[in-house]
Amino acid sequence: MLKSDFYYELPEELIAQTPAEPRDSSRLMKIDRKSGEIVHDRFYNICDYLKKGDLLVMNDSKVFPARIYGTKRINKDVASVAPKETGYAGVPCEFLLLKRNSLTDWETMVKPGRRLKPGAVVDFPEGLSAEVLDTVDGGNRLVRFSFEGDFFDILDRIGQMPLPPYITEKLKDNDRYNTIYCRETGSAAAPTAGLHFTEKEFAQIREMGVDTAYVTLHVGLGTFRPVKEDDILNHKMHTEHYSIPPETAEKIRACKERGGRVIAVGTTSCRTLESAAQSGKSVDDTSIFIYPGYEFKCIDGLITNFHLPESTLIMLVSAFLGREKTLSAYQIAIEERYRFFSFGDCMMIV
């Protein structure tokens, strides 16, 4: 199975640069999983495609302002000799926080990497500083932060949301890169399928007898990592941590028992549910790679945005819907001028 099997041409102007306003005004492509029949609608009508007894499972992970800017602390011994010539005179630095290992220690993507070797110290606003401890896989750095007060409060004041590289416009409201139900801080990227929901949809869902449940998977930047191998089976998936509360596990069991549909809101919820179904573990790390030929063990439906060509996410969708139906639906979305990627429109496959 080749990477090129999942390629499609996307006009650049269809990449959504800003979120829909209001959230639920985004377009919805509803697809019948068996026949491939397509209905064009708006997300605020999503309840028309749900049934009493269904269960929506959502990822409640919260994106935090993980991109921070500081200055490398001057090495006084070297700078006193020739600060400008040696390049030690307050080098501007960018940190992108990826994974929290402890209260103070994080795996971090840094720029400029050649200036931030173990022992380097970087100062940020609000009295925050970080020492580089080690270089880890992929060239990232293990760093230790020093601060007073609450770390995430400081990030809220000085940080920027880590928007994907294809979004070039600055986000005016950080809350728009989070779902309205997020609560577990830890993601470097949003579970974007949930961005479309408003309180109105949840009120309608409750009224019609559709249940909701939550899982947590902290999304890493590996979700944007391109597939470099021509043969996709040689691709090494990134690892992410997930947890499923006992209440959610019980709701899934009850839904299956009553003949309802378990509908994953987003690929991260899907990966969490399928990982747990595979391993039997409610808390674990997962590097599950779902591509055509995979037999789904838990989900019966999927709500998801339109993904990058040749990405592991379009491969996951192709596994659930079928590759030809998926690429056909994407071509129709292009012709109908749907908006693509994180801030774009969505599809519902049931």
DRENLO-67243 format. One record per residue (C-alpha): residue number from 1; chain; x, y, z. Coordinates in pm, 1 decimal, padded with zeros to 6 digits. Example, Ala and Ser with C-alpha at 12.3 -4.5 7.8 and 13.67 -1.06 7.14 Angstrom:
2
node num:1&cadena:A&x:01230.0&y:-00450.0&z:00780.0
node num:2&cadena:A&x:01367.0&y:-00106.0&z:00714.0
END
This chain:
350
node num:1&cadena:A&x:00000.0&y:00000.0&z:00000.0
node num:2&cadena:A&x:00163.8&y:00321.7&z:-00116.4
node num:3&cadena:A&x:00158.0&y:00671.5&z:00027.1
node num:4&cadena:A&x:00058.6&y:00800.5&z:-00316.0
node num:5&cadena:A&x:-00264.1&y:00597.6&z:-00292.9
node num:6&cadena:A&x:-00389.1&y:00865.0&z:-00051.3
node num:7&cadena:A&x:-00291.4&y:01175.0&z:-00249.4
node num:8&cadena:A&x:-00530.3&y:01441.9&z:-00374.9
node num:9&cadena:A&x:-00484.7&y:01793.9&z:-00513.6
node num:10&cadena:A&x:-00613.9&y:02068.4&z:-00283.3
node num:11&cadena:A&x:-00640.2&y:02434.5&z:-00391.7
node num:12&cadena:A&x:-00457.1&y:02641.9&z:-00132.9
node num:13&cadena:A&x:-00752.6&y:02880.1&z:-00090.6
node num:14&cadena:A&x:-00959.1&y:02595.7&z:00059.5
node num:15&cadena:A&x:-00729.5&y:02567.1&z:00362.4
node num:16&cadena:A&x:-00929.8&y:02734.4&z:00641.3
node num:17&cadena:A&x:-00724.5&y:03007.6&z:00807.0
node num:18&cadena:A&x:-00982.9&y:03110.5&z:01066.7
node num:19&cadena:A&x:-01250.3&y:02919.0&z:01261.6
node num:20&cadena:A&x:-01614.3&y:02928.6&z:01155.1
node num:21&cadena:A&x:-01830.1&y:03181.5&z:01337.4
node num:22&cadena:A&x:-02037.8&y:03066.3&z:01512.2
node num:23&cadena:A&x:-01878.6&y:02726.7&z:01567.9
node num:24&cadena:A&x:-02175.2&y:02521.2&z:01448.2
node num:25&cadena:A&x:-02216.0&y:02714.0&z:01121.1
node num:26&cadena:A&x:-01948.3&y:02497.7&z:00958.2
node num:27&cadena:A&x:-02059.9&y:02270.7&z:00676.6
node num:28&cadena:A&x:-02130.4&y:01902.5&z:00734.4
node num:29&cadena:A&x:-02091.1&y:01627.0&z:00477.5
node num:30&cadena:A&x:-02289.7&y:01325.8&z:00595.4
node num:31&cadena:A&x:-02179.5&y:01000.8&z:00430.9
node num:32&cadena:A&x:-02347.6&y:00661.7&z:00440.8
node num:33&cadena:A&x:-02069.9&y:00417.6&z:00523.1
node num:34&cadena:A&x:-02219.9&y:00132.3&z:00319.7
node num:35&cadena:A&x:-02350.7&y:00304.6&z:00008.1
node num:36&cadena:A&x:-02128.8&y:00611.7&z:00003.2
node num:37&cadena:A&x:-02436.3&y:00833.8&z:-00042.9
node num:38&cadena:A&x:-02361.8&y:01196.4&z:00047.8
node num:39&cadena:A&x:-02581.9&y:01465.1&z:00201.4
node num:40&cadena:A&x:-02464.2&y:01828.0&z:00228.2
node num:41&cadena:A&x:-02575.9&y:02013.6&z:00540.3
node num:42&cadena:A&x:-02463.7&y:02240.5&z:00824.9
node num:43&cadena:A&x:-02326.7&y:02117.6&z:01155.7
node num:44&cadena:A&x:-02612.4&y:02273.3&z:01352.8
node num:45&cadena:A&x:-02835.5&y:02003.9&z:01196.8
node num:46&cadena:A&x:-02617.8&y:01714.2&z:01314.7
node num:47&cadena:A&x:-02894.6&y:01577.6&z:01537.1
node num:48&cadena:A&x:-03086.9&y:01489.0&z:01219.6
node num:49&cadena:A&x:-02832.0&y:01210.3&z:01169.9
node num:50&cadena:A&x:-02823.3&y:01078.9&z:01527.4
node num:51&cadena:A&x:-03057.7&y:00825.2&z:01685.6
node num:52&cadena:A&x:-03186.7&y:00769.4&z:02036.1
node num:53&cadena:A&x:-02947.0&y:00528.6&z:02206.2
node num:54&cadena:A&x:-02636.1&y:00651.1&z:02022.9
node num:55&cadena:A&x:-02324.4&y:00741.5&z:02218.7
node num:56&cadena:A&x:-02091.5&y:01024.9&z:02119.2
node num:57&cadena:A&x:-01737.3&y:00978.3&z:02254.0
node num:58&cadena:A&x:-01523.2&y:01292.3&z:02267.9
node num:59&cadena:A&x:-01163.6&y:01374.2&z:02355.4
node num:60&cadena:A&x:-01162.1&y:01626.9&z:02642.9
node num:61&cadena:A&x:-00792.9&y:01716.5&z:02612.0
node num:62&cadena:A&x:-00715.9&y:02088.7&z:02626.3
node num:63&cadena:A&x:-00460.7&y:02269.8&z:02414.4
node num:64&cadena:A&x:-00248.3&y:02515.4&z:02610.1
node num:65&cadena:A&x:-00040.7&y:02812.4&z:02482.7
node num:66&cadena:A&x:00265.1&y:02592.9&z:02433.6
node num:67&cadena:A&x:00470.6&y:02827.8&z:02213.9
node num:68&cadena:A&x:00683.7&y:03072.1&z:02416.3
node num:69&cadena:A&x:00956.3&y:03319.2&z:02323.8
node num:70&cadena:A&x:01258.4&y:03411.4&z:02533.3
node num:71&cadena:A&x:01625.2&y:03504.0&z:02523.3
node num:72&cadena:A&x:01925.7&y:03284.6&z:02583.1
node num:73&cadena:A&x:02100.2&y:03395.7&z:02898.2
node num:74&cadena:A&x:02436.1&y:03556.9&z:02825.1
node num:75&cadena:A&x:02740.2&y:03349.1&z:02909.2
node num:76&cadena:A&x:02922.0&y:03620.2&z:03098.4
node num:77&cadena:A&x:03265.9&y:03462.7&z:03074.3
node num:78&cadena:A&x:03249.2&y:03440.5&z:02695.1
node num:79&cadena:A&x:03044.0&y:03756.0&z:02638.3
node num:80&cadena:A&x:03288.4&y:03968.3&z:02834.6
node num:81&cadena:A&x:03550.9&y:03884.9&z:02574.7
node num:82&cadena:A&x:03357.5&y:03933.6&z:02251.4
node num:83&cadena:A&x:02977.0&y:03920.5&z:02290.3
node num:84&cadena:A&x:02882.2&y:04006.6&z:01931.4
node num:85&cadena:A&x:03149.9&y:03795.3&z:01766.6
node num:86&cadena:A&x:03070.4&y:03485.9&z:01972.5
node num:87&cadena:A&x:02693.6&y:03515.1&z:01927.9
node num:88&cadena:A&x:02623.0&y:03494.1&z:02301.6
node num:89&cadena:A&x:02467.6&y:03837.6&z:02338.4
node num:90&cadena:A&x:02106.9&y:03746.3&z:02417.6
node num:91&cadena:A&x:02002.2&y:03510.4&z:02137.1
node num:92&cadena:A&x:01622.6&y:03514.5&z:02074.4
node num:93&cadena:A&x:01475.1&y:03165.6&z:02128.8
node num:94&cadena:A&x:01150.0&y:02984.6&z:02061.3
node num:95&cadena:A&x:01026.4&y:02689.6&z:02268.7
node num:96&cadena:A&x:00736.6&y:02462.7&z:02177.4
node num:97&cadena:A&x:00635.9&y:02244.8&z:02472.2
node num:98&cadena:A&x:00553.9&y:01891.6&z:02360.5
node num:99&cadena:A&x:00539.4&y:01651.3&z:02654.4
node num:100&cadena:A&x:00531.5&y:01702.6&z:03029.3
node num:101&cadena:A&x:00750.2&y:01454.5&z:03218.8
node num:102&cadena:A&x:00714.4&y:01611.0&z:03563.7
node num:103&cadena:A&x:00608.9&y:01935.8&z:03730.8
node num:104&cadena:A&x:00915.0&y:02113.6&z:03591.5
node num:105&cadena:A&x:01060.1&y:01891.4&z:03317.0
node num:106&cadena:A&x:00934.2&y:01897.5&z:02956.4
node num:107&cadena:A&x:01032.3&y:01759.7&z:02619.9
node num:108&cadena:A&x:01053.1&y:02067.6&z:02399.7
node num:109&cadena:A&x:01113.5&y:02164.3&z:02038.6
node num:110&cadena:A&x:01360.5&y:02453.5&z:02033.6
node num:111&cadena:A&x:01493.9&y:02716.5&z:01793.0
node num:112&cadena:A&x:01777.7&y:02781.6&z:01724.0
node num:113&cadena:A&x:01884.3&y:02427.6&z:01812.1
node num:114&cadena:A&x:02254.6&y:02483.1&z:01750.2
node num:115&cadena:A&x:02264.1&y:02751.9&z:02019.1
node num:116&cadena:A&x:02068.1&y:02553.9&z:02278.8
node num:117&cadena:A&x:02291.6&y:02272.1&z:02391.8
node num:118&cadena:A&x:02282.5&y:02107.9&z:02737.7
node num:119&cadena:A&x:02364.8&y:02368.3&z:03002.5
node num:120&cadena:A&x:02211.0&y:02662.1&z:02814.0
node num:121&cadena:A&x:01963.2&y:02875.6&z:03009.0
node num:122&cadena:A&x:01678.6&y:03072.7&z:02851.3
node num:123&cadena:A&x:01487.2&y:03354.4&z:03021.6
node num:124&cadena:A&x:01120.3&y:03421.6&z:02945.0
node num:125&cadena:A&x:00881.5&y:03694.1&z:03067.5
node num:126&cadena:A&x:00709.5&y:03667.1&z:03407.7
node num:127&cadena:A&x:01023.3&y:03532.9&z:03578.3
node num:128&cadena:A&x:01011.2&y:03200.3&z:03389.9
node num:129&cadena:A&x:01342.1&y:03040.4&z:03293.3
node num:130&cadena:A&x:01451.1&y:02704.5&z:03152.9
node num:131&cadena:A&x:01774.3&y:02506.5&z:03155.3
node num:132&cadena:A&x:01847.7&y:02263.6&z:02871.8
node num:133&cadena:A&x:01928.4&y:01926.1&z:03029.2
node num:134&cadena:A&x:01971.7&y:01693.3&z:02734.0
node num:135&cadena:A&x:01910.1&y:01629.8&z:02365.3
node num:136&cadena:A&x:01653.9&y:01355.2&z:02295.9
node num:137&cadena:A&x:01521.1&y:01171.2&z:01990.1
node num:138&cadena:A&x:01448.8&y:01387.7&z:01688.5
node num:139&cadena:A&x:01667.5&y:01672.6&z:01813.6
node num:140&cadena:A&x:01416.9&y:01787.6&z:02077.2
node num:141&cadena:A&x:01544.9&y:01905.3&z:02414.7
node num:142&cadena:A&x:01467.7&y:01793.0&z:02766.4
node num:143&cadena:A&x:01440.6&y:02116.9&z:02966.0
node num:144&cadena:A&x:01378.7&y:02206.4&z:03331.5
node num:145&cadena:A&x:01171.7&y:02516.8&z:03407.5
node num:146&cadena:A&x:01208.1&y:02742.3&z:03710.2
node num:147&cadena:A&x:00917.7&y:02967.3&z:03809.9
node num:148&cadena:A&x:00707.1&y:03104.2&z:04091.1
node num:149&cadena:A&x:00332.4&y:03049.2&z:04100.5
node num:150&cadena:A&x:00124.6&y:02832.0&z:03868.0
node num:151&cadena:A&x:00307.8&y:02720.8&z:03552.8
node num:152&cadena:A&x:00000.0&y:02710.4&z:03329.6
node num:153&cadena:A&x:-00116.6&y:03052.4&z:03450.8
node num:154&cadena:A&x:00219.0&y:03189.8&z:03336.3
node num:155&cadena:A&x:00180.1&y:03019.4&z:02997.4
node num:156&cadena:A&x:-00168.8&y:03167.9&z:02961.2
node num:157&cadena:A&x:-00015.0&y:03514.7&z:02994.6
node num:158&cadena:A&x:00299.3&y:03476.1&z:02782.0
node num:159&cadena:A&x:00232.9&y:03186.2&z:02544.3
node num:160&cadena:A&x:00078.5&y:03149.0&z:02201.4
node num:161&cadena:A&x:-00137.0&y:02864.7&z:02076.0
node num:162&cadena:A&x:00065.3&y:02613.6&z:01867.0
node num:163&cadena:A&x:-00134.6&y:02639.5&z:01547.4
node num:164&cadena:A&x:-00052.0&y:02397.1&z:01263.3
node num:165&cadena:A&x:00205.9&y:02518.6&z:01008.4
node num:166&cadena:A&x:-00055.5&y:02556.4&z:00732.7
node num:167&cadena:A&x:-00241.3&y:02824.5&z:00934.5
node num:168&cadena:A&x:-00065.6&y:03154.9&z:00872.0
node num:169&cadena:A&x:-00313.4&y:03397.1&z:01029.3
node num:170&cadena:A&x:-00277.8&y:03480.9&z:01398.0
node num:171&cadena:A&x:-00556.0&y:03347.4&z:01620.3
node num:172&cadena:A&x:-00749.8&y:03632.0&z:01783.4
node num:173&cadena:A&x:-00910.0&y:03422.3&z:02058.1
node num:174&cadena:A&x:-00718.5&y:03125.5&z:02206.5
node num:175&cadena:A&x:-01045.7&y:02961.8&z:02312.6
node num:176&cadena:A&x:-01134.5&y:02904.3&z:01947.1
node num:177&cadena:A&x:-00858.5&y:02642.7&z:01920.7
node num:178&cadena:A&x:-01022.5&y:02443.3&z:02199.0
node num:179&cadena:A&x:-01349.9&y:02257.9&z:02224.8
node num:180&cadena:A&x:-01612.8&y:02392.7&z:02465.3
node num:181&cadena:A&x:-01583.7&y:02069.6&z:02668.5
node num:182&cadena:A&x:-01203.7&y:02058.5&z:02706.7
node num:183&cadena:A&x:-01080.9&y:02011.5&z:03064.2
node num:184&cadena:A&x:-00759.8&y:01802.1&z:03073.0
node num:185&cadena:A&x:-00463.7&y:02027.1&z:02986.3
node num:186&cadena:A&x:-00188.6&y:01864.2&z:02783.4
node num:187&cadena:A&x:-00233.1&y:01881.2&z:02404.1
node num:188&cadena:A&x:-00005.1&y:02054.1&z:02156.0
node num:189&cadena:A&x:-00278.2&y:02032.6&z:01888.1
node num:190&cadena:A&x:-00655.9&y:02042.6&z:01908.4
node num:191&cadena:A&x:-00889.5&y:01745.5&z:01857.8
node num:192&cadena:A&x:-01049.6&y:01954.8&z:01585.8
node num:193&cadena:A&x:-01363.0&y:01749.7&z:01511.1
node num:194&cadena:A&x:-01504.0&y:01874.0&z:01840.8
node num:195&cadena:A&x:-01456.2&y:02243.0&z:01757.8
node num:196&cadena:A&x:-01795.3&y:02250.5&z:01583.3
node num:197&cadena:A&x:-02005.3&y:02171.8&z:01890.8
node num:198&cadena:A&x:-02192.5&y:02441.3&z:02085.6
node num:199&cadena:A&x:-02417.2&y:02420.0&z:02391.3
node num:200&cadena:A&x:-02715.0&y:02420.1&z:02155.2
node num:201&cadena:A&x:-02613.8&y:02087.5&z:02002.8
node num:202&cadena:A&x:-02553.5&y:01933.0&z:02344.1
node num:203&cadena:A&x:-02897.2&y:02044.9&z:02464.5
node num:204&cadena:A&x:-03059.0&y:01887.5&z:02158.4
node num:205&cadena:A&x:-02854.5&y:01570.4&z:02199.1
node num:206&cadena:A&x:-02965.7&y:01525.6&z:02560.0
node num:207&cadena:A&x:-03327.1&y:01592.7&z:02468.8
node num:208&cadena:A&x:-03334.6&y:01324.1&z:02198.7
node num:209&cadena:A&x:-03177.1&y:01055.9&z:02419.5
node num:210&cadena:A&x:-02825.4&y:01051.3&z:02276.4
node num:211&cadena:A&x:-02559.7&y:00995.0&z:02542.2
node num:212&cadena:A&x:-02211.7&y:01151.2&z:02561.8
node num:213&cadena:A&x:-01886.9&y:01026.2&z:02712.3
node num:214&cadena:A&x:-01527.1&y:01144.0&z:02730.7
node num:215&cadena:A&x:-01180.8&y:01001.9&z:02682.3
node num:216&cadena:A&x:-00847.7&y:01181.2&z:02708.3
node num:217&cadena:A&x:-00569.7&y:01160.3&z:02453.2
node num:218&cadena:A&x:-00311.7&y:01438.1&z:02463.1
node num:219&cadena:A&x:-00243.0&y:01521.6&z:02100.2
node num:220&cadena:A&x:00121.6&y:01567.2&z:02007.4
node num:221&cadena:A&x:00268.9&y:01742.5&z:01705.0
node num:222&cadena:A&x:00340.2&y:01397.8&z:01565.3
node num:223&cadena:A&x:-00015.0&y:01413.0&z:01430.8
node num:224&cadena:A&x:00121.4&y:01652.8&z:01164.4
node num:225&cadena:A&x:00429.6&y:01442.3&z:01090.4
node num:226&cadena:A&x:00432.0&y:01353.6&z:00718.5
node num:227&cadena:A&x:00453.6&y:00994.9&z:00602.1
node num:228&cadena:A&x:00797.0&y:00979.6&z:00440.5
node num:229&cadena:A&x:00805.9&y:00613.1&z:00343.8
node num:230&cadena:A&x:00659.1&y:00520.7&z:00004.7
node num:231&cadena:A&x:00532.3&y:00194.3&z:00152.2
node num:232&cadena:A&x:00308.2&y:00310.3&z:00438.7
node num:233&cadena:A&x:00373.2&y:-00010.9&z:00632.5
node num:234&cadena:A&x:00726.5&y:00117.5&z:00694.9
node num:235&cadena:A&x:00595.5&y:00435.7&z:00860.3
node num:236&cadena:A&x:00667.8&y:00464.8&z:01232.7
node num:237&cadena:A&x:00374.0&y:00616.2&z:01419.5
node num:238&cadena:A&x:00420.4&y:00864.9&z:01700.9
node num:239&cadena:A&x:00321.2&y:00766.9&z:02056.4
node num:240&cadena:A&x:00050.5&y:00942.3&z:02258.0
node num:241&cadena:A&x:-00092.8&y:00881.0&z:02604.9
node num:242&cadena:A&x:-00462.0&y:00805.0&z:02653.3
node num:243&cadena:A&x:-00700.6&y:00726.8&z:02937.1
node num:244&cadena:A&x:-01060.7&y:00605.6&z:02946.3
node num:245&cadena:A&x:-01255.8&y:00662.6&z:03270.0
node num:246&cadena:A&x:-01461.5&y:00370.4&z:03408.4
node num:247&cadena:A&x:-01780.8&y:00571.0&z:03346.5
node num:248&cadena:A&x:-01701.0&y:00592.0&z:02974.6
node num:249&cadena:A&x:-01617.4&y:00223.5&z:02953.7
node num:250&cadena:A&x:-01953.7&y:00141.8&z:03115.4
node num:251&cadena:A&x:-02139.8&y:00372.9&z:02873.6
node num:252&cadena:A&x:-01975.1&y:00201.3&z:02576.7
node num:253&cadena:A&x:-02071.4&y:-00141.8&z:02711.2
node num:254&cadena:A&x:-02431.0&y:-00027.5&z:02770.2
node num:255&cadena:A&x:-02453.6&y:00130.0&z:02422.5
node num:256&cadena:A&x:-02338.6&y:-00189.4&z:02254.2
node num:257&cadena:A&x:-02580.6&y:-00393.4&z:02465.3
node num:258&cadena:A&x:-02881.7&y:-00183.2&z:02365.0
node num:259&cadena:A&x:-02786.3&y:-00185.5&z:01998.4
node num:260&cadena:A&x:-02682.5&y:00180.1&z:01981.5
node num:261&cadena:A&x:-02395.8&y:00323.6&z:01780.0
node num:262&cadena:A&x:-02065.3&y:00430.8&z:01932.0
node num:263&cadena:A&x:-01968.6&y:00741.4&z:01733.2
node num:264&cadena:A&x:-01616.5&y:00875.4&z:01778.0
node num:265&cadena:A&x:-01584.2&y:01252.6&z:01760.3
node num:266&cadena:A&x:-01247.4&y:01286.1&z:01592.4
node num:267&cadena:A&x:-00960.2&y:01060.5&z:01496.0
node num:268&cadena:A&x:-00805.1&y:01093.5&z:01843.1
node num:269&cadena:A&x:-01118.5&y:00953.6&z:02008.0
node num:270&cadena:A&x:-01120.6&y:00677.9&z:01745.9
node num:271&cadena:A&x:-00755.3&y:00589.7&z:01810.4
node num:272&cadena:A&x:-00818.7&y:00585.5&z:02185.4
node num:273&cadena:A&x:-01120.8&y:00355.1&z:02164.6
node num:274&cadena:A&x:-00959.8&y:00118.8&z:01915.5
node num:275&cadena:A&x:-00634.4&y:00109.5&z:02116.3
node num:276&cadena:A&x:-00822.4&y:00013.1&z:02432.2
node num:277&cadena:A&x:-01028.2&y:-00245.7&z:02245.9
node num:278&cadena:A&x:-00705.0&y:-00395.2&z:02114.2
node num:279&cadena:A&x:-00500.8&y:-00388.1&z:02434.0
node num:280&cadena:A&x:-00771.9&y:-00418.8&z:02698.5
node num:281&cadena:A&x:-00607.9&y:-00130.3&z:02886.7
node num:282&cadena:A&x:-00799.4&y:00181.0&z:02989.8
node num:283&cadena:A&x:-00477.6&y:00379.1&z:03048.4
node num:284&cadena:A&x:-00178.7&y:00332.9&z:02821.9
node num:285&cadena:A&x:00049.1&y:00478.2&z:02554.6
node num:286&cadena:A&x:-00057.3&y:00408.6&z:02197.8
node num:287&cadena:A&x:00113.9&y:00417.3&z:01861.3
node num:288&cadena:A&x:-00174.9&y:00250.5&z:01678.7
node num:289&cadena:A&x:-00165.9&y:00299.7&z:01300.9
node num:290&cadena:A&x:-00506.5&y:00252.2&z:01137.8
node num:291&cadena:A&x:-00508.3&y:00209.7&z:00759.7
node num:292&cadena:A&x:-00726.1&y:00018.2&z:00507.9
node num:293&cadena:A&x:-00761.0&y:-00345.4&z:00605.0
node num:294&cadena:A&x:-00795.8&y:-00265.2&z:00974.8
node num:295&cadena:A&x:-01097.2&y:-00427.2&z:01141.5
node num:296&cadena:A&x:-01269.1&y:-00182.0&z:01376.1
node num:297&cadena:A&x:-01348.4&y:-00330.3&z:01714.7
node num:298&cadena:A&x:-01537.0&y:-00048.3&z:01886.4
node num:299&cadena:A&x:-01663.7&y:00244.2&z:01679.4
node num:300&cadena:A&x:-01970.5&y:00243.6&z:01454.0
node num:301&cadena:A&x:-01948.3&y:00604.4&z:01333.6
node num:302&cadena:A&x:-01696.0&y:00883.2&z:01293.7
node num:303&cadena:A&x:-01714.6&y:01263.4&z:01292.8
node num:304&cadena:A&x:-01397.0&y:01415.2&z:01154.0
node num:305&cadena:A&x:-01257.1&y:01709.0&z:00959.1
node num:306&cadena:A&x:-01095.8&y:01689.7&z:00614.0
node num:307&cadena:A&x:-00731.0&y:01590.5&z:00644.8
node num:308&cadena:A&x:-00402.8&y:01648.5&z:00462.9
node num:309&cadena:A&x:-00322.2&y:01434.5&z:00157.8
node num:310&cadena:A&x:-00100.4&y:01132.8&z:00229.3
node num:311&cadena:A&x:-00144.0&y:01178.5&z:00606.1
node num:312&cadena:A&x:-00205.4&y:00902.0&z:00859.5
node num:313&cadena:A&x:-00540.1&y:01068.6&z:00932.5
node num:314&cadena:A&x:-00679.2&y:01032.2&z:00580.5
node num:315&cadena:A&x:-00554.4&y:00672.9&z:00596.3
node num:316&cadena:A&x:-00759.0&y:00620.3&z:00913.8
node num:317&cadena:A&x:-01069.5&y:00765.2&z:00747.5
node num:318&cadena:A&x:-01004.4&y:00544.6&z:00444.2
node num:319&cadena:A&x:-00988.1&y:00241.3&z:00672.7
node num:320&cadena:A&x:-01334.7&y:00322.4&z:00807.0
node num:321&cadena:A&x:-01508.7&y:00441.2&z:00489.0
node num:322&cadena:A&x:-01298.0&y:00276.3&z:00219.1
node num:323&cadena:A&x:-01019.8&y:00441.1&z:00020.4
node num:324&cadena:A&x:-01215.5&y:00497.8&z:-00302.5
node num:325&cadena:A&x:-01520.8&y:00636.6&z:-00121.5
node num:326&cadena:A&x:-01297.5&y:00862.1&z:00086.6
node num:327&cadena:A&x:-01109.4&y:01009.0&z:-00209.0
node num:328&cadena:A&x:-01436.0&y:01049.4&z:-00399.7
node num:329&cadena:A&x:-01588.6&y:01236.1&z:-00103.3
node num:330&cadena:A&x:-01281.1&y:01458.9&z:-00080.6
node num:331&cadena:A&x:-01305.9&y:01541.9&z:-00451.5
node num:332&cadena:A&x:-01672.8&y:01633.9&z:-00407.6
node num:333&cadena:A&x:-01579.5&y:01849.3&z:-00106.5
node num:334&cadena:A&x:-01327.6&y:02033.9&z:-00323.4
node num:335&cadena:A&x:-01583.0&y:02087.5&z:-00599.4
node num:336&cadena:A&x:-01837.5&y:02210.5&z:-00343.2
node num:337&cadena:A&x:-01576.6&y:02447.7&z:-00192.9
node num:338&cadena:A&x:-01569.0&y:02296.0&z:00154.2
node num:339&cadena:A&x:-01306.1&y:02433.8&z:00391.3
node num:340&cadena:A&x:-01025.3&y:02194.3&z:00484.5
node num:341&cadena:A&x:-00807.1&y:02100.2&z:00783.3
node num:342&cadena:A&x:-00813.1&y:02216.1&z:01146.8
node num:343&cadena:A&x:-01049.0&y:02515.9&z:01118.3
node num:344&cadena:A&x:-01238.6&y:02365.6&z:00826.9
node num:345&cadena:A&x:-01567.6&y:02182.5&z:00774.6
node num:346&cadena:A&x:-01637.0&y:01824.2&z:00872.5
node num:347&cadena:A&x:-01778.2&y:01492.1&z:00761.5
node num:348&cadena:A&x:-01993.7&y:01245.1&z:00952.7
node num:349&cadena:A&x:-01964.4&y:00879.1&z:00851.5
node num:350&cadena:A&x:-02240.5&y:00653.4&z:00987.0
END
